[in-house]
């Protein structure tokens, strides 16, 4: 039985395999698939905190990994609205007091 080469024996993670497939498709078909895989950051979409409903629990700050929020004097503040991922709604879904709505949300 033939030995498997060390190169073939190396196991790739799923992200590594996906990256290799995207690179292959880009080379073969001259089509940049990566541009369609990027997360779309918002220009006309960001959270608005209703201070009358907010309980200052900081769930939105803890949830958001894009640094959209920051601790304010009494309530969280939206400090980086352009960092919000368009149509994410994640912070609004985890807000226990439903104090978050979105500028640019047509689905009210």
Secondary structure, 3 states (H helix, E strand, C coil): CCCCCHHHHCCCCHHHHHHHHHHHHHHHHCCCCHHHHCCCECCCCEEEECCCCCCCCCHHHHHCCCCCEECCCCCCEECCHHHCECCCCHHHHHCCCCCEEEECCCCC
